[in-house]
Amino acid sequence: MFPLKDNIPTDRFAVVTVAIIVANVIAYFFWQKGGLSIGDPSDPHYLDNLVRYSTVPYEVTHPGQQCIVDFSSGVAECGSRIGDRYDLPPSYVTVFTSMFMHGGLLHLGGNMLFLWIFGNNVEDSMGPVKFLAFYLLGGLAATAAQVAISPNAAIPNIGASGAVAGVLGAYLLLFPRARVVTVIFIVFFFTILELPALLILGFWFVQQVLFGYFDLTTPTGGSGGVAYFAHIGGFAFGLLAIKLFADDRKRRRQSEPVVWGR
């Protein structure tokens, strides 16, 4: 399912949402030097960027120690002297830089599509300053959840998915009656339907829980993959924290959905 637009109006332009999208796009193409697919594992710049600025759970749970990954073998070397040797940023920096990194164009595009469709209304409900804080805290909560599940993992974690998941959780609680125009793919065919946001976001969250469970019972080892518990942690943060950030008067005004003609 690919959402295209929702029917909840906004009072003002979502400047922070757009700024975050622009920052992610610039970071991918000009900082990571990403291409049309996942970064070339033989590209020294891509690998150096990944080692330096991704979040590594082991580094978070072992302050002062850092990890270097041999991507050809999947073996990580972790220790207290590695940081001095390679001058790597500390984990309190990488938990933020990793939020603006992506593993490929589809990874970037999917995250930014969901952020654009659902983020503008969440930003409108709390204002730009609060929304920026909410977004970053959602990303930190997502990282905390993933680290809690795999505290000794030396696998680089990147992506805006956890922070975006926080936005999705907030949207679900703020606008449970919203409807979303969605593209549905059925084998080689597709159709466009107007579906409840509750169905789309609820289905997405159930997917993350199921995939996270299967990831625990059938671990992929050191090969990496999708950080499902980061998605779960970010979504849970959005559900729990939105009432502290959203202006209830704005939310009630927004919650009257636009009725599209047929």
N, C-alpha and C positions, 0 to 999 in steps of 0.2 A: 504494500500500500504506500502510495506517495501522496501526501497532502498537498493541495495547491493554494487554498485560501480558506479562511474562516468567515463567519458572519457576525463577528463582534466588532463594532466600530471603535475607533480611537479618537480622542479629543485633540491629540497633537502628534507631530512627527516623532517617531521613535529614534531619537538621535543617538542614544547609547547603543541600542540594538544594531543600528547601521554601522556605528563606529567599531563595534566588536567584530562584525562580519568583515569589514574592510581590513581590520588589523589581522584577522586570521588569514585572509586571502594574501595580503602583502607578506606575512610571515611565511606562508607556504611557498610562494613563488620566488621571493627575493631573499629571504633569510635561509630557509631550508633548501632553496633551489629545487623544489619539487617539480615533477613533470606531470604527464597525463596518466601515469600509473604510480604504483608504489615506488619509493626511492630505490635507485639501483644499488644493490648491496655491495657493488664493487666501487661505488663512487666515494672517494675519501672524504669529500666535504659532507655528504649526506651522513656517513657513519660518524664522523667527528661531531657533527651537530647533534646527532641522536644520543651519543654518549655523554656529551656535555650538558645538554639542556632538558633531557627527559627526566621523569621522576622514576627512581628505582626504589622499590619498597625497602630493600636491605639498607640503603643509605639513610632512609628516614628512621628506621628502627635502630640503627647503629651509628649515632652521631659521631662525626669525625672520620668515618670510614667511607670509602667510595669504591665503585666497581667499574672495571673495564671489560667489555664483552668482546670476545672473538666471534664475530658473526658467521664465519665460515664453519666453525665447529659448534657454536652455541654454548661454549664454555665461558664463564665469567671469572675474572680474578678480582677479589675484593680484599681491601686492606687499608690500614691507616696511612701508609706511605704513598699510596697511589695518587691521592689528591695533590701532594706536593710535586710529584713527578709530572703530572699532566695538567696541573693548575685547573682542576674542575670546579665549577660553581658549587656552593653548598646546597643542601636539599631545601633549605628555606627559600632559596631562589628558584630552584627547578620546579617546585610545586606550582609556581605561577607560570614560568616559561613553557612548561609542558602543555598547559591549557591552550596554547596558541600554535601547537604543532600538530601535523597530521601525517598519516602514513600513505596517502594517495589522494587523487582528485575526487574519487567517489566518497572517501571518508570525509574529506573537507566539504564537498557539496551536500551530502546528506545532513551533516550537522548544521550547516548554515541555512539550509532550507527549513528545517524544523525551528531553528532560532528565529528566522524571519517571520514565519507564520504565527508562532505562539509567543514570541518574545515581545512584539510590539504592544500587545494588550497587557501583558504582565508589567512592562515598563510604564505604561500609561496608568496603571492602577497604583503605582507608588512613586513615580517621578524618576528622573534620570540618575540622581545621585544614589538614592536608595537601591535602584535597580542594579547599578554597577556593583555596589557592595553585596547585594543579594547574589548576583551572578558569580562573583569571585568566591564568596563563601560556599556556594553550591559546589563549585569546583573543588574546594578544599575538603568539603564533606565527602565528595565522591572519592578523592584520593585516600582519605582516612579509612573509608570502607574497604577499598581494595587492599590497602596496606594491612588492615586488621585480618583479612582473610589469608593473605600471603606475606607475612612479615619478613620472611627471609628470601623472598624472590629477588633475583638479580636481573629481572627482565625490564627493559625500559618501557615506561608507560607514557603515552602521548595522546592528545586529542581533547577537543572541547566537549566530548560527549557527556561527561559527568556534570559539567556546569549547565549544559543544555537540558539534561535530565531534570535538574532542579527547576528550570523554567517550566518544563512539562508538568511536573508535579504541582507547581503553583497554579498553572493554567487550569488544570483539572479541578482543583478545589474552588478557584474563583469563578469559573464559567462552566459549570456542569451541564448546562442546557445548550451550549454552543454546538454548531454544526459545521462540518468541514467538507469542502469539495475535494474528493479524493480519487486518484487514478488507481484502479484495481487491475492487476495483471493476472490473466488466467491462461497459462501456457503461452501460446503465441498471440493471444488476443488481449485486448484491454477494454475497460469501460470506465466511465466517470460517474461516480455516485456522490450524493450528499449524505454523509454519515455523521452520527453524533460524535463529538469530540470524546465523550466518555468511552465510547466503544474503541476508537482509534488508540487513545492513550492508555486505556485499560488493557487492551490487547498487547500493546507494546511492552507494558510493564510486566505482564504475565510471561511474555516471551523471555524477558531478561531474567526473571526468577527461575524459569525452567532451564534456560541455557546455563545459568550460573550453577544450578544444582547438578546438571550433567557434567559441567566442567569440574566440579569438585569430585564427583564419583568416577569420572574418567578423565583424569588430568592429562593435559597435553605436554607436560614436562617443560623443558626449557625452550620450546619452540615459540612461545608467546601466543597471541591470539587476541580475543576481545575481552576487555576488562568489564565483565558483566556486573560485578559487585560495585564497581564505580558508578555504573548506571543506576543500580538499585539505591546506593547511598545518596546520590544526587537527587533522585526522585523523592526519596523519603525526606530529605532536607526540605525540598520544595513544599511538600505537604505539611510539614511540621512548622516551618518558619514563615510561611506566607502571611499569616495573620499579624505577625509582628512588623511587616513591611508595608502591606497594602493599605491604602486609604479606603475605608469602607464606603464612604460616600461616592468616591470615584468608581468603585467596583459595582455599586448598585446602579449607577448611571450607565456604565458600560454593559451591564448584564442584559440589557434589552437588545436582543439580537436583531440584525437586519433580516427582513424577509425577502428573499430573492424571488423575482418573477419567474414564471415557468412557461 
